[in-house]
Amino acid sequence: MKSLVLAALVAATMAAPSAVVAEIALGRLFQRDQAAQSEAPKRGLRKFFLFGRKPRKLEPMSYSEAWLDSQPAATGNADFECLAQALYFEARGETVKGQFAVAEVIMNRVKSAQFPNSVCAVVKQGTGRLHQCQFSYTCDGHAETISEHQAHVRVSKVARAVLDGISEELTDGATYYHTTAVRPRWSRTFKKTAQIGVHLFYSDERYRTASND
């Protein structure tokens, strides 16, 4: 049986040698092409498949609405949500730099031995006691309703950037702030560290953030 198959193959080769040679050549070419593709750098393949599509280029960090708008939509865990909500109710009318400064105070409190050690615990400290909480929007008796969508999107991006450590230090370790419209009692004894927009920032020298890192 084997001899019959071999004889048929020889006969076919003699009848059409050019066709067989061409088939062998094509087979070898296909093998080389497969090997080349398997060895190609991944970046080159990505570039090939993304041909014609421009990659999104993020703007360099700056305290501007234009920079915020260039950032991807912000998401995160519970601490992210708490920080974004605090920025919305406490500082959405402030400049972008002012929003970063308020977020920095919250993060400084998380680092300080004087306050709870998570963003949500810091933001909600004292909640439930009318006008006795740390952040007034959590105990002013009003429903916490987010009605300004664009403002919430932007402060969420601020929260994400602060949690990711993108921004620089703005308040010199401040753990307190108030607007220029009021002058709380504690502002007379704490150290003023900065003024950004309509907010004044203070540190309690007994609990400097740097000593608790």
C-alpha positions as CSV (number, residue, x, y, z in Angstrom):
1,M,0.0,0.0,0.0
2,K,2.8,2.4,1.0
3,S,4.6,1.7,-2.3
4,L,1.4,2.6,-4.2
5,V,1.1,6.0,-2.4
6,L,4.8,6.8,-2.9
7,A,4.5,5.9,-6.6
8,A,1.5,8.2,-6.9
9,L,3.3,11.1,-5.2
10,V,6.4,10.6,-7.5
11,A,4.1,10.6,-10.5
12,A,2.4,13.8,-9.4
13,T,5.7,15.4,-8.9
14,M,6.9,14.5,-12.3
15,A,3.7,15.5,-13.9
16,A,3.6,19.0,-12.3
17,P,7.0,19.7,-10.7
18,S,6.5,23.5,-10.8
19,A,3.2,23.3,-8.9
20,V,4.7,21.2,-6.1
21,V,7.8,23.5,-5.8
22,A,5.5,26.5,-5.6
23,E,3.4,24.9,-2.9
24,I,6.5,24.1,-0.8
25,A,7.7,27.6,-1.2
26,L,4.4,29.1,-0.1
27,G,4.4,26.7,2.9
28,R,7.8,27.9,4.0
29,L,6.8,31.6,3.5
30,F,3.8,31.1,5.7
31,Q,5.9,29.5,8.4
32,R,8.4,32.4,8.4
33,D,5.5,34.9,8.6
34,Q,4.0,33.1,11.6
35,A,7.3,33.1,13.4
36,A,7.9,36.8,12.7
37,Q,4.5,37.7,14.1
38,S,5.1,35.7,17.3
39,E,8.4,37.5,17.8
40,A,7.1,41.0,17.1
41,P,7.2,43.4,20.1
42,K,3.9,43.9,21.8
43,R,4.2,47.7,21.4
44,G,4.6,47.3,17.7
45,L,1.4,45.1,17.5
46,R,-0.5,47.7,19.6
47,K,0.7,50.4,17.2
48,F,-0.4,48.3,14.2
49,F,-3.9,47.7,15.5
50,L,-4.3,51.3,16.7
51,F,-3.3,52.7,13.3
52,G,-5.4,55.7,12.5
53,R,-6.5,56.3,16.1
54,K,-4.7,59.1,18.1
55,P,-3.9,58.2,21.7
56,R,-5.3,60.5,24.3
57,K,-2.7,62.9,25.6
58,L,-3.2,64.1,29.2
59,E,-2.3,67.7,30.0
60,P,0.5,68.4,32.5
61,M,-0.8,68.9,36.0
62,S,-2.1,72.4,36.7
63,Y,-4.7,74.0,39.1
64,S,-7.2,74.8,36.3
65,E,-10.6,73.6,35.1
66,A,-9.0,72.9,31.7
67,W,-6.6,70.4,33.3
68,L,-9.5,68.8,35.3
69,D,-11.6,68.5,32.2
70,S,-8.7,66.7,30.4
71,Q,-8.6,64.0,33.0
72,P,-10.4,60.7,32.7
73,A,-13.6,60.1,34.7
74,A,-12.7,59.5,38.4
75,T,-13.8,56.5,40.3
76,G,-12.7,54.8,43.5
77,N,-13.5,53.2,46.8
78,A,-15.5,54.5,49.8
79,D,-12.7,57.0,50.9
80,F,-12.7,58.4,47.4
81,E,-16.5,58.9,47.5
82,C,-16.3,60.6,50.9
83,L,-13.5,62.9,49.8
84,A,-15.4,63.8,46.6
85,Q,-18.6,64.5,48.5
86,A,-16.8,66.7,51.1
87,L,-15.2,68.7,48.3
88,Y,-18.5,69.1,46.6
89,F,-20.3,70.5,49.7
90,E,-17.4,72.3,51.2
91,A,-15.5,73.8,48.2
92,R,-17.2,73.4,44.9
93,G,-17.5,77.2,44.5
94,E,-13.8,77.6,45.2
95,T,-11.0,77.8,42.7
96,V,-9.4,74.5,41.6
97,K,-6.4,75.3,43.7
98,G,-8.7,76.0,46.7
99,Q,-10.4,72.6,46.2
100,F,-7.0,70.9,46.3
101,A,-6.1,72.8,49.5
102,V,-9.3,71.7,51.2
103,A,-8.7,68.1,50.1
104,E,-5.2,68.4,51.5
105,V,-6.5,69.4,55.0
106,I,-8.7,66.3,55.0
107,M,-5.7,64.1,54.1
108,N,-3.5,65.9,56.7
109,R,-6.2,65.0,59.3
110,V,-6.0,61.3,58.2
111,K,-2.3,61.4,58.9
112,S,-2.6,63.2,62.2
113,A,-2.9,61.4,65.6
114,Q,-5.5,64.1,66.5
115,F,-8.1,62.7,64.1
116,P,-9.5,59.4,62.8
117,N,-7.2,57.4,60.4
118,S,-9.5,57.2,57.3
119,V,-11.0,59.7,55.0
120,C,-14.6,58.7,55.7
121,A,-14.0,58.7,59.4
122,V,-12.5,62.2,59.2
123,V,-15.3,63.6,57.1
124,K,-18.0,62.1,59.2
125,Q,-16.5,62.9,62.6
126,G,-19.2,64.3,64.9
127,T,-22.0,63.6,62.3
128,G,-25.4,63.1,64.1
129,R,-24.9,66.0,66.5
130,L,-26.6,69.1,65.0
131,H,-23.9,71.8,64.3
132,Q,-21.3,69.9,66.3
133,C,-19.6,68.0,63.5
134,Q,-16.2,68.8,61.9
135,F,-17.6,69.5,58.4
136,S,-20.8,71.5,58.6
137,Y,-22.7,69.9,55.7
138,T,-22.8,66.6,57.6
139,C,-24.8,68.0,60.5
140,D,-26.6,71.1,59.3
141,G,-30.0,69.4,59.1
142,H,-30.2,69.6,55.3
143,A,-30.3,66.7,52.9
144,E,-27.0,66.1,51.1
145,T,-28.2,66.4,47.5
146,I,-25.8,66.7,44.6
147,S,-27.5,68.8,41.9
148,E,-24.6,70.3,40.0
149,H,-23.3,67.5,37.9
150,Q,-20.3,69.2,36.3
151,A,-19.1,70.5,39.7
152,H,-19.3,67.0,41.1
153,V,-17.4,65.6,38.2
154,R,-14.6,68.1,38.7
155,V,-14.3,67.7,42.4
156,S,-14.2,64.0,41.9
157,K,-11.2,64.4,39.7
158,V,-9.6,66.6,42.4
159,A,-10.2,63.8,45.0
160,R,-8.7,61.2,42.7
161,A,-5.6,63.3,42.0
162,V,-5.1,64.0,45.8
163,L,-5.5,60.3,46.7
164,D,-3.0,59.4,43.9
165,G,-0.5,61.9,45.3
166,I,-0.4,64.0,42.1
167,S,-0.7,67.5,43.7
168,E,2.0,69.4,45.5
169,E,1.7,70.6,49.2
170,L,-0.2,73.8,49.4
171,T,-1.1,74.4,53.1
172,D,2.0,73.6,55.1
173,G,0.4,70.8,57.1
174,A,-2.8,72.6,57.9
175,T,-5.6,70.6,59.6
176,Y,-8.1,73.4,59.9
177,Y,-9.6,76.0,57.6
178,H,-12.4,78.6,57.6
179,T,-13.8,81.1,55.1
180,T,-13.0,84.8,55.3
181,A,-16.6,85.4,56.2
182,V,-16.2,84.0,59.7
183,R,-13.6,84.1,62.5
184,P,-13.9,81.0,64.8
185,R,-12.4,81.1,68.3
186,W,-9.7,78.6,67.5
187,S,-8.3,80.7,64.7
188,R,-6.8,83.1,67.4
189,T,-4.6,80.3,68.8
190,F,-3.7,78.2,65.8
191,K,-1.0,79.0,63.4
192,K,-2.1,80.4,60.1
193,T,-0.3,78.6,57.3
194,A,-1.9,79.8,54.0
195,Q,-4.8,81.7,52.4
196,I,-6.1,80.3,49.1
197,G,-9.2,81.9,47.6
198,V,-11.7,82.6,50.3
199,H,-10.3,80.0,52.7
200,L,-7.7,80.5,55.5
201,F,-5.7,77.5,56.6
202,Y,-4.3,76.7,60.1
203,S,-2.3,74.1,61.9
204,D,-2.4,73.1,65.5
205,E,1.3,73.1,66.5
206,R,0.7,70.4,69.1
207,Y,-0.2,68.0,66.3
208,R,2.0,68.8,63.3
209,T,1.3,66.3,60.5
210,A,5.0,65.7,59.9
211,S,5.5,64.3,63.4
212,N,2.9,61.6,62.8
213,D,4.0,60.3,59.4
